[in-house]
């Protein structure tokens, strides 16, 4: 679990498709915080837990 997972409400996670859209604030926050490679892995793991 990452700190970013708790920064976004569950409602926002439900609207996130998980494909890494450029307009997605959640996905972009992960990329900014962890970089592309690590951010993608952490995002995918947290996205699966929140759905």
C-alpha positions in Angstrom: 0.0 0.0 0.0 1.3 3.4 -0.9 0.6 6.8 0.7 -1.0 8.0 -2.6 -3.7 5.3 -2.4 -5.2 7.1 0.7 -4.9 10.6 -0.8 -7.6 9.9 -3.3 -11.2 9.1 -2.2 -12.8 5.8 -3.1 -15.2 7.6 -5.4 -12.3 8.8 -7.6 -10.8 5.3 -7.7 -14.1 3.9 -9.0 -14.1 6.4 -11.9 -10.5 5.5 -12.8 -10.3 3.0 -15.7 -6.7 1.9 -14.8 -5.4 2.2 -18.3 -3.2 5.2 -17.5 -5.1 7.9 -19.3 -3.3 11.2 -19.6 -6.2 13.0 -18.0 -6.3 10.8 -14.9 -5.1 12.7 -11.8 -4.5 9.5 -9.9 -2.2 7.9 -12.5 -0.3 11.1 -13.1 0.3 11.5 -9.3 1.9 8.0 -9.2 4.1 8.8 -12.2 5.2 12.1 -10.6 6.0 10.5 -7.3 7.6 7.2 -8.3 8.7 7.6 -11.9 7.4 5.7 -14.9 8.5 2.2 -14.2 7.9 2.0 -10.5 4.8 4.3 -10.7 3.1 2.0 -13.2 3.7 -1.1 -10.9 2.4 0.7 -7.7 -0.5 2.2 -9.6 -1.6 -1.2 -11.0 -1.3 -2.8 -7.5 -3.3 -0.1 -5.8 -5.9 0.1 -8.6 -6.6 -3.6 -8.2 -7.1 -3.2 -4.4 -9.4 -0.3 -4.8 -11.7 -2.0 -7.3 
